[in-house]
């Protein structure tokens, strides 16, 4: 029975990272249909937040809602952190290959452990040095494939990774007190209102464009349902069966899925530098996750589902 639970848990984790990994395909289809990243995110969260609330009432209705300061903090994680992280990440995908974005973005687990060491005094495992070097080399190799016209995309990706790093570390102090789906429901509503605020005030003459046809809206709907809600549900179901360590290891293969989707469906180039860079970054994430798990300090990289915030 335990083996069946473990197999099911790993399968759910793989399903989750696969759904997150194919999100760039849906976003690119929406972009080709006239949308931009701002319109995509506004529509996504307007669909996803109410759906997750409904899912929460079906699955964990008895779970307690946060109150007071905790409620405000979790809402702000979405209103500020989730909003700006998705702004950076999907803005980067508008400008450069999704596989490059995914690999560069995945330096966030290393950044999260280092930030937790600084802010929360969580001393990392001894493998952090090896992981840091591997990540820097991997990101450097991958970024070397970027043309001069795509440097803005690299900057946006790194800004997204840094934003998500703060989100993961700061939320790790509050989110574990509550059911995961409940916490993320509040985060998604925070992000929804964050994007609606940006749409209302239009900073820097921000342009918002939505899809022009049913096909574009269908892709956003799939992104909001399967690429957000189902992916989240699979992630938490995996966590319950196998714990955060194995779930995080399986989730580290998300860039592989994104690269494969980009190569097969989006005609993105696949070079040896990208392959080696991705292998170094993913290997560093897996090694770090296993090292942290052995120390029994909890996996900061899985405080929230990776894709829940970044794609």
Backbone as a ProteinNet text record, in pm:
[ID]
protein_1_A
[PRIMARY]
XXXXXXXXXXXXXXXXXXXXXXXXXXXXXXXXXXXXXXXXXXXXXXXXXXXXXXXXXXXXXXXXXXXXXXXXXXXXXXXXXXXXXXXXXXXXXXXXXXXXXXXXXXXXXXXXXXXXXXXXXXXXXXXXXXXXXXXXXXXXXXXXXXXXXXXXXXXXXXXXXXXXXXXXXXXXXXXXXXXXXXXXXXXXXXXXXXXXXXXXXXXXXXXXXXXXXXXXXXXXXXXXXXXXXXXXXXXXXXXXXXXXXXXXXXXXXXXXXXXXXXXXXXXXXXXXXXXXXXXXXXXXXXXXXXXXXXXXXXXXXXXXXXXXXXX
[TERTIARY]
83.7	0	87.1	193.4	282.3	352	392	455.5	359.6	232.7	132.9	115.8	117.4	106.7	225.4	343.1	463.9	461.8	423.4	414.4	312.3	197.4	93.8	143.7	217.3	269.7	368	460.3	557.3	487.2	387.8	312.9	241.1	183.6	115.1	213.6	332.1	434	479.8	496.8	535.4	424.4	298.5	185.6	186.4	210.2	211.6	319.3	442.9	551.2	531.6	466	437	336.9	232.3	131.8	192.1	275.7	343.4	436.9	503.8	602.8	545.1	419.6	359	284.1	281.9	212.8	263	395.4	440.5	376.4	339.2	272.1	138.8	61.7	-67.6	-49.7	50.6	73.5	117.5	204.9	248.6	133.1	44.3	-74	-161.4	-174.1	-252.6	-183.1	-49.1	25.2	6.3	13.7	-3.9	-144.5	-238.3	-377	-406.5	-302.5	-320.7	-304.9	-296.4	-281.6	-137	-116.5	18.1	19.9	136.2	149.3	57.6	33.6	-54	-199	-247.3	-383.1	-397.9	-293.2	-293.9	-308.8	-230.5	-233.2	-363.3	-415.1	-542.9	-652.2	-660.5	-762.7	-738.6	-612.6	-580.1	-628.2	-595.1	-630.1	-778.6	-842.7	-987.5	-1060	-1002.1	-1059.9	-1014.7	-884.1	-826	-865.2	-869.2	-896.2	-1033.9	-1142.2	-1272.7	-1277.4	-1209.2	-1207.4	-1136.8	-1025.1	-954	-1037	-1111	-1199.9	-1304.7	-1362.1	-1460.2	-1395.6	-1274.7	-1201.8	-1172.2	-1140.4	-1111	-1233.4	-1350.6	-1472.5	-1509.6	-1473.8	-1504	-1409.4	-1280.6	-1178.7	-1143.6	-1133.6	-1088.5	-1179.3	-1307.6	-1403.8	-1390.4	-1352	-1344.5	-1217.9	-1123.5	-997	-1020.8	-943.9	-960.1	-901.7	-968.5	-916.4	-821.1	-715.7	-629.3	-707	-661.7	-726.1	-620.8	-666.2	-580.9	-456.8	-344.2	-217.8	-180.4	-204.6	-171.4	-248.3	-375.9	-457.9	-403.1	-366.4	-312.5	-180.7	-92.7	36.8	20.5	-64	-81.9	-143.2	-237.6	-296.5	-190.1	-101.2	3.8	106.3	127.4	215.9	164.9	32.7	-25.2	-32	-76.9	-99.2	30.1	139.8	269.2	358.8	389.8	485.3	440.5	322.7	270.9	248.1	195.8	166.8	293.9	394	515.5	599.3	597.1	670.8	613.7	482.1	420.7	438.5	441.8	468.7	605.3	706	841.8	853.2	801.7	820.6	753.8	626.9	556.5	596.3	646.6	705.3	831.8	908.6	1029.8	995.6	889.3	850.2	805.4	756.8	722.9	846.8	962.9	1082.8	1187.4	1182.5	1284.2	1226.9	1303.9	1257.4	1217.6	1106.2	1054	1150.6	1223.2	1320.1	1431.1	1480.5	1583.7	1530.1	1408.4	1346.8	1336.5	1289.8	1268.8	1398.6	1504.6	1632.6	1690.8	1691.9	1747.7	1665.8	1532.9	1446.3	1472.9	1510.2	1522.3	1646	1711.1	1814.3	1750.6	1616.7	1550.8	1566.7	1569.7	1585.7	1716.5	1824.4	1952.6	1942.8	1882.4	1865.2	1778.9	1677.5	1587.7	1661.1	1745	1819.8	1917.6	1984.7	2078.2	2004.9	1888.2	1811.2	1760.2	1717.6	1671.8	1786.5	1905.8	2024.7	2047.3	2028.8	2052.4	1939.5	1813.6	1701.2	1654.2	1645.5	1585.3	1686.8	1814.4	1923.2	1910.7	1854.3	1847.9	1977.2	2070.7	2199.2	2179.4	2226.7	2204.6	2294.7	2263.7	2346.5	2480.9	2574.8	2711.3	2722	2619.6	2627	2596.4	2564.3	2522.2	2629.5	2757	2865.1	2868.9	2859	2858.2	2736.8	2621.5	2497.7	2505.3	2564.8	2575.5	2663.2	2777.9	2868.4	2800.5	2735.2	2668	2558.1	2484.5	2376.2	2429.7	2533.6	2591.7	2645.5	2716.8	2771.2	2657.5	2555.7	2443	2367.5	2338.9	2269.1	2356	2487.4	2578.6	2582	2588.1	2586.6	2457.2	2346.3	2216.3	2201.8	2240.6	2230.5	2320.9	2426.4	2515.3	2448	2332.2	2256.9	2167.2	2162.8	2071.7	2137.4	2064.1	2114.8	2103.1	2169.7	2167.1	2027.7	1941	1803.5	1721.1	1771.1	1693.6	1743.9	1836.7	1892	1784.9	1685.1	1574.4	1501.6	1487.1	1423.5	1500.6	1633.9	1717	1697.9	1699	1680.3	1544.2	1440.8	1307.4	1302.3	1368.5	1369.5	1437.2	1552.6	1624.1	1544.3	1477	1391.3	1277.1	1221.3	1115.4	1165	1285.3	1342.9	1368.3	1418.4	1444.9	1314.8	1212.9	1082.7	1024.6	1034.4	981.4	1060.8	1190.5	1273.9	1222.7	1196.9	1143.2	1005.6	924.5	791.6	802.4	889.9	905.1	954.6	1058.9	1120.1	1026.2	969.4	882.1	753.5	698.2	574.1	597.2	721.6	750.4	729.8	720.9	696.2	547.8	461.7	318.4	238.4	266.8	185.9	174.9	281.1	268.8	167.7	122.4	24.4	-115.2	-134.3	-267.8	-262.9	-380.2	-390	-335.8	-260	-194.4	-290.3	-398.7	-495.7	-562.2	-590.1	-651.3	-558.8	-432	-335.4	-321	-311.8	-294.2	-419.5	-535.6	-657.8	-649.5	-603.4	-588.1	-480.8	-370.9	-263.8	-315	-392.5	-443.5	-539.8	-622.8	-710.8	-629.2	-520.7	-431.5	-372.7	-328.4	-273	-379.2	-500	-608.5	-631	-638.8	-659.5	-534.9	-416.6	-294.3	-293.8	-331.9	-336.4	-448.5	-560.9	-669.5	-626.7	-546.1	-493.7	-402.7	-312.5	-224.1	-304.7	-409.3	-494.4	-563.8	-602	-674.7	-584.2	-464.2	-377.6	-284.8	-263	-180.5	-47.3	40.8	168.3	253.6	328.2	417.9	343.4	217.5	134.8	128.9	118.1	114.7	0.6	34.6	-65	-120	-250.3	-315.8	-392.1	-356.2	-425.1	-472.5	-596.6	-655.7	-661.6	-682.2	-692.3	-805.8	-789.5	-887.7	-988.9	-961.9	-1053.1	-1079.7	-1173.4	-1207.8	-1088.4	-1005.2	-888.7	-795.2	-771.2	-684.7	-742.8	-871.9	-937.5	-940	-951.4	-946.9	-811.9	-704.2	-571.2	-554.1	-608.1	-601.2	-682.8	-797.7	-881.5	-810.1	-743.3	-665.6	-551.3	-485.2	-377.5	-429	-547.3	-603.4	-654	-702.4	-758.8	-652.1	-610	-512.7	-374.6	-331.4	-197.9	-184.6	-295.2	-290.5	-360.9	-491.8	-569	-534.7	-540.8	-510.9	-365.8	-275.4	-133.8	-112.2	-179.6	-170.2	-225.8	-343.6	-404.7	-316.3	-254.1	-164.3	-42.1	9	126.4	97.2	-15	-46.3	-84.5	-148	-177.7	-48.6	50.7	181.4	249.2	240.5	301.1	245.2	114.6	51.4	98.6	133.1	168.9	317.4	403.2	547.1	627.3	564.3	636.4	700.4	756	809.5	936.3	1023.9	1150.8	1134.6	1073.5	1053.3	968.9	871.6	788.5	871.9	962.1	1047.9	1145.1	1198	1290.2	1219.6	1098	1022.4	989.6	957.6	921.4	1039.1	1161.4	1280.3	1293.2	1216.4	1223.1	1131.3	1068.4	982.2	1054.8	1179.8	1248.9	1267.8	1284.2	1298.7	1172.1	1057.4	929.6	916.2	950.2	939	1029.6	1152.8	1245.6	1191.9	1140.5	1086.6	968.1	877.9	761	804.6	900.2	948.6	1013.2	1089.8	1158.4	1060.4	964	872.2	761.5	702.2	582.4	607.2	713.7	736	858.2	919.6	1036.2	1151.6	1169.2	1281.6	1406.8	1519.9	1645.7	1687.5	1745.2	1799.8	1947.3	2033.5	2177.4	2241.8	2367.1	2439.3	2456.8	2473	2486.8	2360.1	2244.3	2118.2	2103.8	2136.9	2125.5	2216.7	2343.2	2438.2	2396.1	2354.9	2311.1	2191.5	2093.9	1975.6	2012.8	2103.5	2145.8	2213.1	2296.1	2364.6	2265.3	2172.3	2075.2	1983	1930.1	1840	1913.7	2036.3	2116	2141.2	2168.3	2191.4	2066.5	1950.2	1823.9	1796.9	1817.2	1793.8	1890.2	2018	2118.2	2086.8	2048.2	2014.3	1892.1	1789.9	1667.8	1697.8	1777.3	1812.4	1896.8	1988.1	2071.5	1991.2	1895.7	1810.4	1719.7	1669.5	1579.9	1652.2	1778.6	1855.6	1874.6	1880	1897.6	1765.8	1655.5	1522.2	1485.6	1515.7	1479.2	1363.7	1309.1	1200.9	1257.5	1187.6	1234.6	1178.8	1265.5	1220.7	1178.2	1241.2	1208.1	1069	1008.9	873.3	772.8	808.7	714.9	585	597.2	480.8	514	415.6	447.3	512.5	626.5	702.1	616.6	549.8	469.6	353.1	310	195.6	220.2	343	371.1	431.5	511.7	586.7	531	436.3	386.2	249
-120.9	0	125.8	122.2	237.2	260.4	150.4	163.8	225.3	184.2	241.3	391.1	431.2	572.5	650.2	590.6	658.1	673.3	566.5	572.4	677.9	678.3	776.9	918.4	936.4	1068.1	1119.2	1033.8	1074.2	1104.7	1022.1	1045.1	1179.8	1213.5	1342	1458.4	1441.6	1546.3	1567.8	1457.8	1467.5	1534.2	1499	1563	1712.9	1751	1892.1	1967.9	1916	1988.1	1986.9	1883.9	1879.8	1988	2003.4	2105.8	2245.4	2267.4	2396.4	2417	2309.8	2320.2	2354.2	2316.9	2345.7	2478.4	2549.2	2678.3	2777.4	2782.8	2876.1	2851.9	2727.8	2699.7	2773.3	2766.6	2835.2	2987.1	3036.2	3180.7	3230	3155	3196.5	3194.1	3096.2	3092.9	3216.1	3256.3	3376.7	3501.6	3506.3	3620.4	3629.9	3515	3513.4	3556.7	3547.1	3583.9	3729.1	3804.2	3946.5	3990	3895.6	3931.9	3970	4040.1	4057	3999.3	4003.1	3936.1	3997.5	4128.1	4192.6	4147.4	4145.5	4096.7	3950.6	3872.6	3729.7	3707.8	3781.4	3761	3810.4	3922.1	3971	3867.5	3817.1	3716.9	3588.2	3547.6	3422.2	3424.8	3530.8	3534.3	3560.2	3631.8	3648.9	3515.2	3424.2	3290.5	3198.1	3198.7	3099.5	3120.5	3246.3	3270.5	3218.5	3252.8	3196	3043.9	2988.7	2843.1	2775.7	2834.9	2775.8	2787.2	2896.2	2910.3	2799.3	2771.3	2662.7	2528	2507	2382.6	2367.4	2478.6	2476.6	2435	2485.7	2450.4	2304.1	2249.1	2108.3	2015.2	2050.4	1957.8	1978.4	2102.3	2128.3	2231.3	2211.2	2310.3	2337.4	2235.4	2251.5	2322.7	2342.4	2405.6	2549.6	2592	2726.8	2831.5	2946.9	3060.1	3140.7	3195.8	3285.6	3409.1	3467.4	3587.9	3692.5	3815.6	3922.5	3943.9	3953.8	3984.4	3877.3	3750.6	3642.3	3657.4	3692.3	3709.9	3823.1	3933.5	4048.1	4010.6	3941.9	3904.6	3812.2	3710.7	3615.6	3685.6	3775	3850.7	3934.4	3996.9	4080.4	3997.9	3872.2	3785.4	3774	3770.5	3765.2	3901.2	4001.2	4135	4197.1	4173.6	4229	4122.5	4017.1	3917.5	3842.9	3784.3	3703.9	3789.8	3910.8	3999.8	4037.3	4085.4	4131.4	4016.1	3902	3787.4	3741.5	3731.7	3690.7	3798.1	3924.1	4034.1	4015.1	3985.6	3967.1	3840	3728.5	3598.8	3594.3	3630.9	3622.8	3736	3846.1	3949.6	3899.9	3817	3758.6	3662.5	3582.5	3485.5	3556.1	3680	3757.6	3791.2	3795.6	3849.2	3745.3	3627	3526.7	3386.7	3287.4	3148.9	3103.2	3031.7	2987.3	2893.7	2810.5	2720.5	2795.9	2903	2986	3050.7	3102.5	3165.9	3066.3	2946.1	2845.5	2806.1	2785.2	2744.4	2855.5	2978.1	3090	3114.8	3106.7	3130.1	3029.8	2907.4	2802.4	2814	2930	2956.7	2998	3016.1	3066.2	2976.2	2841	2762.2	2791.1	2811.2	2844.5	2981.2	3076.7	3210.3	3206.2	3119.4	3110	3059.5	2958.4	2904	3007.9	3080.6	3184.2	3297.6	3337.4	3443.9	3399.3	3273.7	3221.1	3216.5	3188.1	3188.8	3329	3429.5	3567.4	3621.6	3601.1	3660.1	3577.3	3445.8	3358	3274.8	3293.9	3220.6	3069.5	3026.2	2883.7	2845.6	2792.3	2757.1	2644.9	2664.6	2562.2	2441.5	2334.2	2213.9	2240.9	2151.1	2170.8	2169.7	2120.5	2112	2245.8	2349.9	2476.2	2535.1	2520.2	2574.7	2512	2379.3	2307.8	2349.8	2357.7	2394.2	2536	2626.5	2765.2	2776.6	2708.7	2712.5	2652	2536.3	2469.7	2558.2	2626.5	2713	2832.2	2896.3	3012.4	2972.7	2860	2813.4	2777.4	2706.4	2666.9	2785.4	2883.8	3004.2	3081.8	3087.4	3156.9	3094.1	2961	2891.3	2918	2911.5	2932.8	3076.4	3171.8	3312.8	3345.1	3264.9	3285.6	3263.4	3196.3	3172.6	3290.8	3389.3	3501.9	3607.4	3657.4	3763.6	3897.9	3997.3	4129.4	4185.5	4150.7	4201.7	4140.3	4029.7	3958.9	3984.4	4077.9	4102.9	4151.9	4223.3	4265.3	4144.2	4040.7	3917.4	3851.2	3850.9	3794.4	3873.6	4007.1	4091.9	4067.2	4053.8	4026.1	3889.7	3790.2	3656.3	3657.2	3722.8	3730	3809.9	3915.9	3992.2	3905.1	3823.1	3730.9	3627.7	3574.4	3475.7	3537	3660.7	3727.4	3756.7	3802.8	3828.5	3701.4	3592.2	3465.2	3414.6	3442.3	3403.4	3467.2	3597.5	3665.5	3610.3	3582.1	3525.5	3392.9	3303.3	3171.1	3182.1	3261.7	3269.8	3336.5	3449.9	3521	3443.9	3380.4	3305.2	3178.5	3129.6	3006.9	3024.4	3148.9	3173.5	3170.3	3189.2	3201.5	3088	3056	2959.1	2822.2	2768.1	2634.6	2626.1	2738.6	2736.2	2697.6	2702.2	2679.9	2576.5	2525.9	2434.9	2502.7	2427.6	2484.7	2544.6	2474.5	2524.6	2652	2656.8	2776.9	2896.7	2877.3	2986	3034.5	2941	2979.6	3042.7	3008.6	3075.6	3224.7	3257	3397.8	3464.1	3392.4	3446.2	3477.9	3385.9	3408.8	3526.9	3541.5	3658.4	3786.2	3778.5	3893.1	3929.4	3827.3	3851.4	3906.6	3854.9	3904.4	4053.7	4093.5	4235	4317.1	4256.3	4325.5	4360.1	4263	4287.5	4384.1	4375.2	4470.1	4612.5	4625.4	4757.1	4811.8	4726.7	4770.3	4810.6	4734.6	4765.3	4899.6	4928.5	5052.5	5174.3	5166.1	5284.4	5296.4	5186.7	5186.1	5260.2	5212.7	5282	5278.9	5388.4	5397.7	5369.3	5413.4	5390.8	5242.9	5158.5	5013.9	4975.3	4903.2	4858.2	4721.7	4704.7	4577.4	4532.2	4414.5	4360.7	4218.5	4191.5	4059.4	3986.3	3854.4	3779.8	3833.3	3815.1	3867.7	3763.4	3635.4	3530.1	3430.5	3342.4	3237.4	3147.4	3123.1	3036.3	3091.6	3222	3282.9	3271.7	3296.4	3284.7	3140.4	3046.7	2905.4	2870.8	2923.6	2897.5	2957.7	3076.2	3136.2	3054.5	3006.4	2924.1	2795.1	2732.8	2611.5	2644.2	2758	2801.4	2821	2881.1	2909.4	2783.9	2686.9	2565.7	2457.7	2399.4	2289.9	2339	2452.7	2503.1	2572.9	2593.6	2658.1	2571.9	2553.8	2484.5	2335.8	2266	2122.2	2098.2	2182.9	2168.3	2185.7	2284.5	2305.1	2185.7	2139.1	2025.1	1902.4	1876.8	1762	1777.4	1900.3	1925	1892.9	1944.5	1920.9	1776.2	1711.2	1568.7	1488.3	1528.5	1462.1	1485.7	1609.6	1642.5	1554.2	1530.4	1449.4	1304.7	1256.5	1115.2	1088.1	1177.9	1149.1	1255.7	1367.4	1470.8	1572.2	1680.7	1789.9	1755.4	1671.6	1640.7	1575.6	1456	1391.5	1475.1	1548	1632	1741.6	1802.3	1907.2	1852.4	1732.4	1671	1649.3	1594.7	1572.5	1704.9	1806.4	1936.3	2004.3	1965.3	2026.3	1995.6	1900.2	1865.3	1952.3	2051.1	2141.9	2208.3	2258.4	2317.8	2221.3	2091.5	1992.6	1989.1	1991.5	1991.4	2118.1	2231.9	2358.9	2361.8	2312.7	2308.6	2217.4	2100.9	2006.1	2066.3	2130.3	2192.6	2304	2385.5	2494.3	2444.2	2335.5	2279.9	2216.7	2140.7	2065	2152.4	2237.9	2310.4	2457.2	2517.1	2659.9	2688.6	2583.7	2597.8	2672.7	2651.2	2712.5	2626.8	2693	2621.9	2545.5	2428	2348.4	2325.5	2385.4	2374.7	2299.3	2261.8	2189.9	2276.8	2407.9	2497.9	2498.2	2497.9	2494.8	2362.9	2252.3	2120.6	2111.1	2152	2145.5	2241.2	2362.5	2459.7	2410.1	2352.6	2298.6	2184.2	2096.7	1983.1	2030.9	2134.6	2187.7	2250.4	2329.8	2396	2294.3	2201.3	2099.7	2010.2	1971.4	1889.3	1960	2091.1	2168.3	2173.4	2191.3	2196	2062.5	1953	1820	1793.6	1824.3	1802.8	1886	2011.1	2098.3	2046.9	2004.2	1952.5	1830.7	1738.9	1618.8	1653.8	1749	1790.2	1854.5	1941	2005.1	1903.2	1806.4	1705.5	1620.9	1588.8	1507.2	1579.5	1711	1788.3	1806.5	1764	1769.8	1910.6	2007.3	2144.9	2192	2101.4	2141.3	2196.5	2177	2221.8	2358.7	2459.8	2593.5	2603	2522	2529	2477.7	2409.7	2359.8	2422.8	2538.4	2605.9	2638.1	2665.7	2679.3	2611.8	2567.2	2503.5	2600.5	2559.5	2648.5	2713.2	2634.9	2689.5	2767.5	2753.1	2828.7	2975.5	3016.9	3156.9	3203.9	3118.7	3172.9	3141.8	3049.7	3029.6	2971.4
0	0	0	83.1	90.5	-43.1	-110.3	-240.9	-342.3	-335.9	-426.4	-402.9	-275.5	-241.8	-297.2	-285.7	-333.9	-486.2	-554.3	-700.5	-743.2	-674.9	-706.4	-680	-569.8	-536.1	-639.3	-681.8	-783.2	-915.2	-949.7	-1074.1	-1070.2	-954.8	-941.1	-949.1	-889.8	-897.3	-1041.1	-1114.2	-1255.4	-1336.5	-1306.1	-1373.8	-1348.5	-1223	-1187.2	-1263.9	-1263.1	-1330.4	-1481.5	-1534.1	-1677.4	-1715.3	-1634.4	-1662.5	-1652.7	-1549.9	-1540.4	-1659	-1700	-1806.5	-1942.3	-1966.1	-2096.6	-2098.1	-1985.5	-1982	-2087.3	-2114	-2218.5	-2354.7	-2383.3	-2510.4	-2518.3	-2409.7	-2407.8	-2411.1	-2339.6	-2338.6	-2476.2	-2544.2	-2677.4	-2777.1	-2763.5	-2850.7	-2828.6	-2701.9	-2671.6	-2725.4	-2713.8	-2767.9	-2919.3	-2985.9	-3131.7	-3171.9	-3078.9	-3106.9	-3069.3	-3037.2	-3011.3	-2867.4	-2773.5	-2632.3	-2602.8	-2492.9	-2439.2	-2298.3	-2234.8	-2104.9	-2000.3	-2008.1	-1909.8	-1926.6	-2048.8	-2072.1	-2035.3	-2065.7	-2032.8	-1883.4	-1802.2	-1657.8	-1595.6	-1644	-1590.7	-1613.1	-1735.7	-1767.1	-1689.9	-1680	-1610.2	-1466.4	-1393.3	-1251.7	-1229.1	-1320.4	-1309.3	-1323.6	-1398.9	-1414	-1301.2	-1271.5	-1180.3	-1034.6	-987.4	-845.6	-803.3	-872.8	-834.4	-846.9	-948.2	-964	-847.1	-802.1	-689	-562	-546.7	-431.3	-431.8	-547.4	-558.2	-527.7	-579.4	-554	-405.2	-341.8	-198.1	-117.2	-152.8	-80.5	-101.2	-215.6	-242.8	-168.4	-163.5	-112.3	34.4	79.4	217.8	284.2	272.3	320.9	470.2	546.3	691.5	737.6	648	686.8	731.2	831.6	886	791.3	785.9	709.4	797.2	741.2	818.9	863.3	971.9	1022.8	1055.9	1070.4	1117.4	1033	1103.5	1035.7	934.5	968.9	876	745	754.6	635.2	548.8	612.7	538.3	470.7	544.2	487.8	367.7	381.5	271.1	149.8	173.7	62.8	-6.9	70.7	11.9	-64.9	-22.6	-100.5	-243.8	-258	-391.9	-457.5	-382	-436.8	-488	-415.5	-455.9	-519.6	-441.2	-488.3	-612.2	-606.8	-717.6	-841.5	-819.5	-932.1	-1006.6	-933.1	-1000.1	-1052.9	-983.5	-1035.1	-1169	-1177.8	-1304.5	-1411	-1370.6	-1464	-1529.1	-1447.1	-1498.7	-1583	-1531	-1596.8	-1734.1	-1739.3	-1867.1	-1960.7	-1904.6	-1989.3	-2056.3	-1983.8	-2042.1	-2154.9	-2136.3	-2239.3	-2367.1	-2354.5	-2474.2	-2555.7	-2489.7	-2552.9	-2591.3	-2531.3	-2561.8	-2548.3	-2590	-2591.9	-2452.3	-2444.1	-2314.7	-2243.2	-2318.7	-2256.8	-2186.7	-2249.4	-2186.9	-2060	-2067.6	-1950.2	-1835.4	-1864.4	-1760.4	-1692.4	-1770.5	-1712.2	-1626.1	-1678.3	-1601.8	-1475.6	-1488.3	-1372.4	-1261.2	-1297.5	-1197.5	-1109.5	-1114	-1013.6	-882	-879.1	-758.5	-635.6	-647.2	-524.4	-451.4	-527.7	-465.4	-399.5	-469.2	-414.1	-288.6	-287.4	-171.9	-48.7	-67	46.6	100.4	11.1	55.1	126.4	74.8	139.4	275.6	286.8	415.7	515.6	467.3	553.1	608.4	523.9	563.9	652.5	610.7	682.5	801	781.4	881.6	958.6	926.3	994.2	976.4	862	828.9	758.3	833.3	773.4	672.3	548.6	445.4	464.6	392.8	398.1	331.1	352.1	303.5	151.4	84	-62.6	-129.1	-50.6	-109.3	-199.9	-163	-244.8	-383.2	-386.6	-514.7	-597	-530.5	-600.2	-656.1	-578.4	-622.3	-746.6	-744.2	-860	-982.6	-963.8	-1076	-1134.1	-1046.7	-1093.5	-1171.4	-1118.4	-1186.9	-1324	-1329.7	-1457.9	-1553.4	-1501.3	-1585.6	-1641.3	-1555	-1601	-1699.1	-1671.1	-1761.4	-1899.2	-1904.3	-2033.1	-2108.7	-2036.2	-2100	-2148.7	-2064.1	-2102.1	-2220.2	-2238.2	-2352	-2485.6	-2484.1	-2607.3	-2643.4	-2555.7	-2575.6	-2662.9	-2760.8	-2846.4	-2775.2	-2830.2	-2768.8	-2756.3	-2851.7	-2849.8	-2738.1	-2677.4	-2576.2	-2434.7	-2418.7	-2285.6	-2188.5	-2238.2	-2151.7	-2096.8	-2178.8	-2133.9	-2021.6	-2031	-1924.2	-1795.9	-1807.6	-1689.5	-1625.2	-1706.6	-1653.1	-1585.4	-1644.7	-1584.9	-1449.3	-1440	-1312.3	-1209.4	-1254.3	-1162.8	-1112.6	-1201	-1160.2	-1061.5	-1085.7	-993.8	-857.2	-855	-727.4	-653.7	-725.5	-663.6	-604.9	-682.3	-633.8	-514.1	-511.1	-397.8	-269.1	-273	-155.4	-119.2	-220.4	-196.1	-122	-169.7	-108.8	34.9	55.7	188.5	288.5	252.4	345.9	373	270.7	291.1	372.5	376.9	451.5	601.1	647.2	789.4	823.3	723.5	748.1	686.2	561.5	486.9	553.2	615.2	675.6	789.7	842.3	951.1	901.3	771.4	715.9	603.6	570.9	457.6	332.1	251.9	135.1	34.1	4.7	-92.1	-41.5	89	147	132.5	167.1	154.9	12	-81.6	-220.7	-280.5	-227	-271.6	-241.7	-121.4	-83.7	-169.1	-193.4	-276.7	-417.2	-475.1	-610.3	-615.3	-512	-509.5	-493.1	-415.3	-405.3	-540.1	-614.9	-748.4	-843	-831.6	-917	-894.3	-766.7	-736.9	-769.9	-757.3	-796	-944.3	-1027.5	-1171.6	-1208.7	-1139.5	-1166.1	-1130.5	-1024.2	-987	-1096	-1147.2	-1255.9	-1378.9	-1406.6	-1522	-1502.6	-1378.7	-1350.4	-1359.3	-1300.4	-1294.2	-1414.9	-1488.5	-1610	-1589.5	-1499.2	-1478.7	-1605.4	-1628.9	-1745	-1876.5	-1882.1	-2001.7	-2039.7	-1939.7	-1961.6	-2054.9	-2159.8	-2256.2	-2215.5	-2227.6	-2197	-2320.8	-2370.2	-2488	-2458.6	-2493.7	-2474.9	-2609.3	-2606.8	-2733	-2820.2	-2949.1	-3043.4	-3088.7	-3062.5	-3107.9	-2995.6	-3021.3	-2924.9	-2896.5	-2997.4	-2979.5	-2872.3	-2875.2	-2775	-2635.6	-2622.9	-2492.5	-2443.5	-2536	-2498.2	-2437.5	-2494.2	-2440.1	-2301	-2279	-2145.7	-2046.4	-2088.9	-2001	-1962.7	-2058.9	-2029.2	-1933.8	-1955	-1865.9	-1723.7	-1710.2	-1578.3	-1508.5	-1584.9	-1524.3	-1508.2	-1619.2	-1612.3	-1570.5	-1625	-1595.8	-1462.6	-1393.5	-1261.9	-1157.4	-1169.4	-1066.4	-1060	-1173.8	-1173.7	-1134	-1183.4	-1148.2	-998.1	-938.9	-794.3	-718.1	-759.6	-691.8	-696.9	-813.1	-826.8	-737.8	-727.8	-643.7	-497.5	-446.7	-305.9	-279.2	-375.4	-360.5	-353.8	-432.6	-427.3	-293	-242.4	-113.1	-2.5	-4.8	99.4	94.7	-24	-40	-19.3	-64.8	-58.4	14.7	53.7	125	31.7	88.3	6.3	-70	-11.9	-77.2	-213.7	-220.7	-351	-446.9	-392.5	-478.7	-543.9	-466.2	-520.4	-623.3	-597.9	-693.6	-827	-821.7	-945.3	-1013.8	-934	-990.5	-1058.5	-1020.4	-1079.8	-1228.2	-1276.8	-1418.7	-1504.6	-1442	-1517.8	-1635.1	-1616.5	-1731.9	-1847.6	-1817.4	-1924.5	-2010	-1942.1	-2014	-2098.3	-2038.5	-2110.5	-2232.7	-2217.1	-2330.7	-2440.1	-2400.5	-2498.9	-2573.6	-2499.8	-2562.8	-2657.7	-2612.4	-2697.3	-2824.8	-2812.1	-2928.9	-3027	-2973.9	-3060.1	-3118.4	-3035.2	-3078.2	-3113.9	-3059.9	-3081.4	-3167.8	-3220.3	-3308.8	-3243.6	-3113.5	-3043.4	-3061.2	-3072	-3094.3	-2969	-2990.2	-2880.6	-2909.5	-2827.1	-2848	-2733.1	-2752.3	-2647	-2523.4	-2541.6	-2426.5	-2341.8	-2407	-2332.9	-2258.2	-2324.5	-2261.4	-2139.9	-2155.2	-2043.3	-1932.3	-1969.2	-1869.2	-1790.6	-1861.5	-1794	-1701.6	-1746.4	-1663.7	-1535.7	-1546	-1427.7	-1329.7	-1380.6	-1292.8	-1227	-1305.3	-1250.1	-1151.8	-1186.4	-1095.1	-963.4	-969.8	-847.7	-761.1	-824.2	-749.4	-680.9	-752.9	-695.2	-580.4	-601.1	-496.4	-373.1	-394.4	-282.1	-207.4	-280.6	-218.1	-132.2	-185.9	-109.9	11.9	-4	108.4	219.2	181.5	281.1	349.5	272.1	329.1	432.9	407.2	501.5	634.5	628.4	751.4	825	761	822.6	865.2	777.9	807.7	721.7	642	552.2	424.2	319.7	189.2	156.9	161.4	127.9	-17.2	-101.9	-243	-271.2	-173.7	-197	-101.5	-46.8	41.4	-29.9	-156.5	-242.5	-372.3	-446.8	-572.3	-668	-719.9	-806.7	-911.8	-989.5	-1092.5	-1049.6	-920.3	-876.3	-883.3	-864.2	-868	-995.5	-1060.9	-1172.1	-1308.4	-1319.5	-1453.5	-1459.1
[MASK]
+++++++++++++++++++++++++++++++++++++++++++++++++++++++++++++++++++++++++++++++++++++++++++++++++++++++++++++++++++++++++++++++++++++++++++++++++++++++++++++++++++++++++++++++++++++++++++++++++++++++++++++++++++++++++++++++++++++++++++++++++++++++++++++++++++++++++++++++++++++++++++++++++++++++++++++++++++++++

